[in-house]
Amino acid sequence: MPRSSPSHWLGPRLAAKPAIEPFPGWVLGSGQSADAATHLRKKLWRLFRKPFAVHWLDHLQLTLYPGNETSRSVFVTGRYEPNEFSLLSKVLKPGMTFMDVGANLGLYTLYAARKVGAAGCVLAIEPSSREMAILKGNVESNALNNVRLQLVALLDHASEVELLVARPQNSGHNTLGAFGYNTALDHREKIQAQRLDDVVQAEGLRRIDVIKMDIEGAELGALRGAVDTLRQYHPLLLLELSDRLLQHQKASSAEVLALLAQHSYRIYGFESRTGLPVPLEQKSYFDSENIIAVSGDSLPW
């Protein structure tokens, strides 16, 4: 009888317990040597060779991929972008519609699908066929019938574009521009781009409550293709601002913030000492920082 892989029996048993709570100053890699247990998990992570499933937030099952930096964060600390997930735990309600733009492995998609429930809807948009296969697997393993998947990029016009696909360990770096970090290219992929407004219309969506958008520098183009959605539905936006990536697509954080201001959005960031939303500090250069854009007078958290 063949020996089972250590990934399958050891990984799920040793994975960190998932948690939803603010984490002041969190960046990718935070907390991975915080104590003896996390330090040990970080060392063990290097030994895994095959994907394995772990229990995650809200009784979800999540497949982790050895070598992948997002998976490592979940295994070692039980967290990924904890301030953002803490915010969504307060914002998302049954019956809402959530758009996950740049869904990648599907962490936001899975969590949102559980929170909005059977009466709600999640539209997950991911342009990489490699990541779409993983995303689809995670959705199917959790039997989430309220999730729709779209293999497409978002810009301000319909076209065929080229996606730079990073090595699997850096799958969150896939981009339509150029890599902002010292990221190795795995392959290039010709994909279709559409306007967000057109996708919403084609899907027949009648409400959009929250949009999470992390698309490595294409945010301005995607928002320009979403003006009807912003005007009609006023969704809460959770966006990454990264001038090092935006500049590769002839854009800037200032232009993103100006577009949001035109639609009467108020902008918040995550305060480094608390991990909680506070009015965004204005500056000329943002380096991979997540922001929250809110329309209306009340705050949903």
N, C-alpha and C positions, 0 to 999 in steps of 0.2 A: 504494500500500500504506500503511495507517495506521501512524503512528509508535507504537511501543510505549511504555508509560508508564515513566518513570525508576524508578518504584517496583519494577517487575518485574526490571529488569536491574541497577540500581545497588544497591538495597536488600540483596538477598541477598549481593552481593559485598563490601559494606562493613560488614555487621553484625558486632558484636563476637564474638569466639570465646567460646562458652559455657564456664563453669567451675563446678566444685563444690568449694568450699572455704569455711571460715568467713570472715566479713567483720565484724570487730569494729565494733559500733555501727551496723550497717546500718539505714537507714530508706529509704523510697521516695525516690529522688533521689540517694542516696549514690553517689559515684564517677562522676557524669555530667560532671564537669569535672576529673577527676583528672590528665589529661595532655592533650597536644595532640590525640592521636587520638580520645579520648572527647569532647573539646570540639568537634572537627570533626563527629563523628557526631551530637552533640546539635543542632548547627546544621543539618545535612543532614536530620535527622528532620523538621524543620518544612516541608521542601519536598515530602515524599511526600504523595500524595493518594489512592492506591489500596492495598488490602491486598496483601501479598506474603509468600511463604513463605521461611523461613530454616532452616538446619540447626541443630538444638538438641541438648540433652543426649542421650547414648546413641543417637545416629543417628536421633533423632526429627526430624520436620518440624513446624514451628510457624508458623502464619499470624499475622502481625503486622498491626495495624490502626492506620493513621496517626491521631494525635491521642490514642490511648488510652495512659494513663500506665503501665500494666503492659507494653504492647508497647514503649513507649519505653525502659523500663529494660532490657529484653532486648536491644534493638537497640544501645543506646549502651554498655552495660557487659557484656552477656552474662550478667547475673545478675538474679534476682528472688528475694527472701527467701532469700539464699544460706545463712544459718545453718540454716534449716529444711530446705533440700534437702540440705545436708551431713549433717544428722542422719538424714534418711530414707535416704541412701545407705548408712548403717551398719545401719539397722533393718530395712528391707524385704528379704525373702528370697523365693525362688521358692515358690509354693504359698500365699502369704498372701492374705488378703482385706483390701482397703483401701477405706474409705469416704471420699469427698471431698464434704463437706457445704458447699455454697456453692462449686460447682466453677468458676463463672465461665467464663473462656476455656478452662480445662482444663489448665493447666500441671501441677498436682499429679496430675491424672488420667492424663495421658500418661506422666509419669515413673514413677508407681507401676505403671501397666500394664506398662511395660517391665521393671521390677524384679521384679514378682511372677510374670511369665512366663505361659505358656499354662496351667499348672496352677493359677494363682492367679486372682483376680477383683478387679475394681475396680467399685464402685457409685458413680456420680457423680450427685449430687443438686443440681439448679439450678432455682430457681423462675421465673426470667425467660425468656420465650420467645425474646427477642432473643439473650441469651447462650447459651441452649440450642442455637440454630441454629449459632452459632460453635463451641461445644463439640463438637457432632455432626460438624461439618466437620473439625475437628482430629483427632477419633477416626478418622473414615473415611479421611482422607488418610494415616494411618499404619497402616491395616488392623489395628486393635487389636480382635481378636475376644473379648478377655477383659474388655471394658468394658460395663457396663449403665448406661443413662441413665434418670433419673427426673425428670420435670418436676413438682416439688412442693416445698413449704416444709415445714420441720419445726418442730413445737410440741409441747405436752403434751396436745393433743386434736385430733381431726379437725374441720376447719371450713373455711369459705371466708374468705379474708383478702385484704387489699389490699396489693399490693407497690408501693412507690415506686421507680420505675426512673429512675436518673440518666442524664444525657447519656452517650453512648458513651465519651467520654474518661474518665469517672469510673465505669465500670461496676461497679467493686468497692465502690461506695457504696450499691448497691441495698439497700433495707431495708423491714422490716415496721413500723418505728417512725417515726422522723423522722431526717432527715440530721443527722449530728453535726458536719459541717463546712459551709462555705459552698458547698454543692453545688446545682447547678441541676437542677430536675425536668424529665425528658423526657416521661414519661407515667405513668399509674397502670394497674395490671393486676390484675384479680381472679384469684386462684389458689387451689388447694386446698392445705391444710396437713394433715399426718398426723403420727402419732407415729413416731419412729425405730424403736421396737420393732415396730410394725405393718408398716413397710416391710421390715424384716429378715425377718419371718415370711412376708410375701407373696412375697419374693424367694427363699425357701427356703434362706437362707444358713446354713451349719453352723459357721462360725467368723468372727469379726471380730477382726482383729489390730491394726489402726491406724485411727483416725478423725481426719481433719483437719476442723476446723470453724471457718469464718470467715463468719458470717452477720449481721454488723452489728447486734449487740444482741439477737438472738434466742437466744443461746447457752443461757441459763438454761432457757427454755421447751423447747428441743430436748433438753437433758440430762434434764429431768424426764420427757420422753417416751421416754427411753432407759434407764431404770433396770434393766429386765430384761436388756438387752444388756450393760450395765456389770457387773451381778451375775454373769451367766453366762459372758461371754467375756473380761472384764477387758482390753479393748483399751488400747493406748497412745493417749493423746489429745494432739492438737496443736491448741490453741485460741487464739483471740484474746480478750483481756480489754480491754474499752473501756468505762469507766464513762460516758463522754459519750454512748455509744450505748445501753448497757444501761438507763440511766435513762429513756430514751424508751419503754421497754417494761416499766416498773415493776419493774426488777431492778437488781442491783448485783454488782460483782466479789466482794464478801464472800459473797453468797448462792451464787454459782457455786463458790467455793472451799470453802464449807461443804458443799455437795452432794457435791463430790468427796471431801472428807474422810470423809463418811458411808460412802463406798464404799472406804475405805482406800487412796486414791490419795495418792502423794507428788508434790509439785509442784516443778517446776524452771522456771527462766527462762534466757534467753541472756545470758551475762555480757558487758557492754559492751566490756571490754578484750580479750576473746579470741573472742567469738562462740560459745563453747562452753556446754553446759548446766551450770548450777550451781543449788543449792537456791534457791527463789524468795525474794526479799526481801519480807517482809510490809509492805504499806502500805494505806492506806485508799482510794486512788484510782489506778487503772491507766488509762493513756491509749494505747489501741491497741498493746498489748504481747502478743506471742505467748508462751504458756506450754506446758509439757510436763507431762502427768499420767501417772504410772507406777504400776501396781498390782504388788504383789509385792516381794520383797527384792532382786532383781537388776536391774541396769540394762542395757538392750539395746543400748547404744552403747559 
